[in-house]
Amino acid sequence: MIGAVFVLAVFGVVGCTQVVSGAAVAPSTVRPADIESLLLDADEINSIMDTSDLELAESGDGPDDTIDASPSECHGVVYISGEAEYGNTDFTEMNWEAVASNNGSVVQSVAEFPSPSDAAAFVKDQGKAWDSCRKVTITAVSKDDGTKTRYQVRSISTSNNTVTALTVVTETDWQCQHVLQAVSSFVLDISACGANISDQAETVASKVAARIGSG
């Protein structure tokens, strides 16, 4: 999946570019096409981000493992649908897409779990890990070329099966909002990055959640 800092390290962090084996561990009750229909298209995301040039850059159907993060327990704060977070879970289906330009990037991922309680438990567990990362600087190192990107964690909040983090990409004017939310048996994993970030990831997540509710 694509990285957050598109202008600094293309496909670097807060995302993925390469799917590894051993993702899903059980048959899904939702077809991949159904999960794909939950994601917003580029036009919808451009409207939310107040941009016009975000285009589809990457997509996939499983977690990956393209960076190391330090502290390691903060990997999930700066990465979407990582193997480190999802690899040992019992999710049954996943779909993700990333749109990007020099003006920003948005990564959307939806993973289905066997039950709503499983989805909520995953978010709760991740929330505990994220909570330990308050006010720290996270260093993400590309496994491909060693490129380093540093994120200063500004805030982390938890409420109603949702964890939200706001980070600042050091030495740039970019910020990233990352939302992890359980909705029914699905986990939404959404990031929005750019120079003028406030609640864009939350807005994307709310629209995806609405589609699950009306499905």
C-alpha positions as a printed NumPy array, in Angstrom:
array([[  0.   ,   0.   ,   0.   ],
       [  1.199,   3.515,  -0.701],
       [  3.093,   5.469,   1.9  ],
       [  2.024,   8.608,   3.655],
       [  4.903,  10.778,   2.559],
       [  4.429,  10.603,  -1.176],
       [  6.586,  13.653,  -1.862],
       [  9.486,  12.331,   0.208],
       [  9.498,   8.58 ,  -0.146],
       [  7.11 ,   7.159,  -2.683],
       [  5.228,   4.174,  -1.242],
       [  7.216,   4.543,   1.942],
       [  5.06 ,   4.326,   5.084],
       [  1.5  ,   4.356,   6.354],
       [  0.662,   1.792,   3.724],
       [  1.84 ,  -1.171,   1.76 ],
       [  3.147,  -2.041,  -1.665],
       [  3.836,  -5.715,  -1.568],
       [  1.568,  -8.535,  -0.39 ],
       [  3.073, -11.356,   1.63 ],
       [  1.74 , -14.868,   1.991],
       [ -0.452, -16.247,   4.726],
       [ -2.967, -13.412,   4.987],
       [ -6.496, -14.799,   5.235],
       [ -7.021, -17.867,   7.361],
       [-10.688, -18.703,   6.832],
       [-13.297, -18.487,   4.071],
       [-15.007, -15.12 ,   3.761],
       [-18.742, -14.582,   3.859],
       [-18.301, -11.469,   1.697],
       [-17.035, -11.627,  -1.862],
       [-13.984,  -9.45 ,  -2.675],
       [-16.171,  -7.376,  -4.991],
       [-18.478,  -6.628,  -2.072],
       [-15.613,  -5.381,   0.084],
       [-14.235,  -3.361,  -2.797],
       [-17.592,  -1.605,  -3.147],
       [-17.214,  -0.246,   0.381],
       [-14.228,   1.935,  -0.537],
       [-14.585,   5.496,  -1.794],
       [-13.447,   6.343,  -5.305],
       [-10.843,   8.98 ,  -6.183],
       [-13.43 ,  11.673,  -6.934],
       [-15.066,  11.218,  -3.533],
       [-11.698,  11.381,  -1.794],
       [-10.613,  14.471,  -3.741],
       [-13.785,  16.169,  -2.549],
       [-13.004,  15.317,   1.083],
       [ -9.343,  16.338,   0.762],
       [-10.169,  19.534,  -1.186],
       [ -7.855,  18.382,  -3.977],
       [ -8.329,  17.499,  -7.621],
       [ -5.272,  15.42 ,  -8.518],
       [ -5.364,  12.398,  -6.214],
       [ -5.36 ,   9.259,  -8.358],
       [ -5.34 ,   5.538,  -7.678],
       [ -1.744,   4.506,  -7.056],
       [ -1.902,   1.061,  -5.46 ],
       [ -4.446,  -1.566,  -4.443],
       [ -4.405,  -5.025,  -2.942],
       [ -6.19 ,  -7.711,  -0.966],
       [ -3.854,  -8.615,   1.885],
       [ -1.446,  -7.197,   4.472],
       [  2.22 ,  -6.618,   3.774],
       [  5.521,  -5.996,   5.486],
       [  7.644,  -3.299,   3.836],
       [  8.919,  -1.243,   6.79 ],
       [ 10.42 ,  -1.621,  10.209],
       [  9.281,   0.829,  12.865],
       [ 10.96 ,   1.995,  16.03 ],
       [  9.539,   1.672,  18.634],
       [  8.251,  -1.584,  17.143],
       [  4.996,  -1.447,  19.111],
       [  4.145,   1.758,  17.236],
       [  4.283,   0.144,  13.784],
       [  0.499,   0.191,  13.464],
       [  0.277,   3.91 ,  14.171],
       [  2.149,   4.758,  10.963],
       [  1.211,   1.83 ,   8.735],
       [ -2.032,   0.665,   7.166],
       [ -2.911,  -3.043,   7.063],
       [  0.524,  -4.204,   8.103],
       [  1.538,  -7.828,   8.367],
       [  2.748,  -7.055,  11.892],
       [ -0.799,  -6.14 ,  12.931],
       [ -2.972,  -8.48 ,  10.84 ],
       [ -0.721, -11.459,  10.136],
       [ -1.633, -13.402,  13.264],
       [ -5.327, -12.531,  13.296],
       [ -8.275, -14.461,  11.889],
       [ -9.473, -11.854,   9.388],
       [-11.226, -13.489,   6.448],
       [-11.067, -10.878,   3.69 ],
       [ -9.271,  -7.606,   3.018],
       [ -9.287,  -4.947,   0.351],
       [ -7.293,  -1.714,   0.242],
       [ -6.65 ,   1.151,  -2.13 ],
       [ -4.347,   4.161,  -2.048],
       [ -4.734,   7.43 ,  -3.919],
       [ -1.929,   9.972,  -4.015],
       [ -0.318,  12.981,  -5.595],
       [  2.285,  15.523,  -4.521],
       [ -0.514,  17.23 ,  -2.592],
       [ -1.484,  14.353,  -0.344],
       [ -2.437,  10.723,   0.   ],
       [ -5.295,   8.645,   1.363],
       [ -5.135,   4.938,   2.108],
       [ -8.348,   2.995,   2.735],
       [ -8.437,  -0.585,   3.959],
       [-11.376,  -2.753,   4.972],
       [-10.847,  -6.143,   6.602],
       [-13.623,  -8.53 ,   7.515],
       [-13.418, -10.594,  10.696],
       [-15.535, -13.627,  11.654],
       [-17.759, -11.597,  13.998],
       [-18.328,  -8.074,  15.343],
       [-16.708,  -9.09 ,  18.632],
       [-13.574, -10.2  ,  16.789],
       [-13.388,  -6.885,  14.927],
       [-13.885,  -4.909,  18.155],
       [-11.255,  -6.988,  19.968],
       [ -8.714,  -6.284,  17.243],
       [ -9.268,  -2.526,  17.498],
       [ -9.14 ,  -2.697,  21.299],
       [ -5.816,  -4.557,  21.208],
       [ -4.358,  -2.124,  18.698],
       [ -5.619,   0.768,  20.776],
       [ -3.565,  -0.47 ,  23.729],
       [ -0.448,  -0.569,  21.542],
       [ -1.151,   2.875,  20.075],
       [ -1.702,   4.332,  23.54 ],
       [  1.901,   3.519,  24.446],
       [  3.062,   5.701,  21.553],
       [  1.751,   9.034,  22.815],
       [  4.169,  11.94 ,  22.281],
       [  6.917,   9.719,  20.864],
       [  8.784,  10.012,  17.579],
       [  8.355,   6.935,  15.386],
       [ 11.054,   6.091,  12.852],
       [  9.898,   4.064,   9.843],
       [ 12.64 ,   2.394,   7.803],
       [ 11.944,   1.012,   4.337],
       [ 13.019,  -2.61 ,   4.003],
       [ 13.594,  -1.953,   0.312],
       [ 16.075,   0.916,   0.33 ],
       [ 16.574,   1.918,   3.947],
       [ 14.794,   5.252,   3.563],
       [ 13.881,   6.683,   6.958],
       [ 10.781,   8.745,   7.715],
       [ 10.092,  10.117,  11.181],
       [  6.676,  10.821,  12.639],
       [  6.022,  12.823,  15.773],
       [  2.869,  11.595,  17.473],
       [  0.756,  14.6  ,  18.416],
       [ -2.358,  12.889,  19.754],
       [ -4.053,   9.526,  20.185],
       [ -7.686,   9.144,  21.214],
       [ -9.992,   6.179,  21.764],
       [-13.801,   6.025,  21.757],
       [-16.627,   3.778,  20.543],
       [-14.528,   1.029,  18.943],
       [-12.35 ,   3.671,  17.278],
       [ -8.731,   4.7  ,  17.721],
       [ -7.469,   7.895,  16.085],
       [ -3.902,   9.166,  15.804],
       [ -2.519,  12.447,  14.509],
       [  1.141,  12.511,  13.523],
       [  3.458,  15.115,  12.016],
       [  6.007,  14.082,   9.413],
       [  9.183,  15.688,  10.723],
       [ 11.039,  18.224,   8.561],
       [  7.934,  18.659,   6.368],
       [  4.62 ,  20.498,   6.545],
       [  2.67 ,  17.241,   6.305],
       [  0.421,  15.726,   8.929],
       [ -1.329,  12.358,   8.91 ],
       [ -4.585,  11.36 ,  10.56 ],
       [ -5.032,   7.604,  11.027],
       [ -8.345,   6.041,  12.039],
       [ -8.842,   2.409,  13.057],
       [-12.512,   1.569,  13.577],
       [-14.628,  -1.533,  14.11 ],
       [-17.977,  -1.448,  12.319],
       [-20.028,  -4.628,  12.561],
       [-17.595,  -7.431,  11.608],
       [-15.34 ,  -5.091,   9.625],
       [-12.233,  -3.144,  10.608],
       [-11.685,   0.138,   8.772],
       [ -8.046,   1.227,   8.563],
       [ -7.874,   4.724,   7.038],
       [ -5.138,   7.344,   6.76 ],
       [ -5.141,  10.818,   5.23 ],
       [ -1.927,  12.787,   4.825],
       [ -1.115,  16.245,   3.517],
       [ -0.381,  19.822,   4.46 ],
       [ -3.869,  20.674,   5.73 ],
       [ -5.105,  17.662,   7.664],
       [ -7.805,  17.89 ,  10.31 ],
       [-10.535,  15.23 ,  10.202],
       [-10.298,  13.883,   6.646],
       [ -9.553,  10.288,   7.652],
       [-12.513,  10.382,  10.029],
       [-14.723,  11.644,   7.204],
       [-13.609,   8.852,   4.877],
       [-14.181,   6.293,   7.629],
       [-17.671,   7.606,   8.357],
       [-18.657,   7.292,   4.701],
       [-17.283,   3.753,   4.461],
       [-19.061,   2.857,   7.709],
       [-22.322,   4.17 ,   6.27 ],
       [-21.959,   1.811,   3.306],
       [-21.526,  -1.123,   5.655],
       [-24.612,  -0.061,   7.54 ],
       [-26.693,   0.128,   4.358],
       [-25.312,  -3.084,   2.863]])
